[in-house]
Amino acid sequence: MLFRKKVPRSCSYCACGTRVSDEQILCTKYGIVSVYYDCRKFVYDPCKRVPPKAKALDFSKYDKEDFTL
């Protein structure tokens, strides 16, 4: 999603918006709006995008011998 041509519009990663809380964005054009709000002034800012967390690895299926040389 970081380098896609078409990015889904959302104020959560717009250059005009600043996050106030988990559900609100302070937009320079429209004031306080929802995170999911989008408008015609949307400008994608890749630095505001928060990538999903990585899954925790499950090492329980390995023995101690698997990690020795």
N, C-alpha and C positions, 0 to 999 in steps of 0.2 A: 504494500500500500504506500510505502514511502515514496517510490518513484513512478507510480502509475500516472497515466495521463488524466484519467477521470477519477477524481477522489470524491467520495460521497460528502456532500456538504453538511457541515455541522459546526456550530459556533465553538465547540470545544477545541478545535484546532484551526481557528481562523486568526489571521494576523490582526484583525480589528478588535478581538476580544481578549479579556483577562478573566481568569477563573476567580470567582468570589467564594463559592462553596462547591460542594459536590454536584449540586443541581442548578447553579446559577452562573451566568457569564455576564461581565460588565462590558458591553459593546460600546465602542466610540461613536457609533452611528445611531443606535436604538436604545441605549441605556441597559437596564438589567433584563436579560432574556434567559430562556431555558437553555440547557446544554444542547438539546436536540433541535433548537431553532436554526433556521437557515434563511438567508436573504440574498438579494442580488449583489450585495457588496462583499460577498465571501471571497477571501484571498487565503489560499492554503499556506500554512506555515508548518513545515515539517518538524521544526524544533519543538512544537507544542504537542506533537503526537506521542502518546504513551503506549509503547508496545505491550502486548500481553505477557504475563509472567510465564517463565519456562516451567514445564512440568518437573516435579521432583523425581529424581531417578530412584528406582527400586533395586537396591543391591542385596535384598534378602535371598534372592535365588542363587547367589554366588557363594562359594565356600572360600575359606581362607587360602586354600591351595590355588585358587584361580588368580590370586594376586601375587604369587611368588614366581621368581624366575627359575 
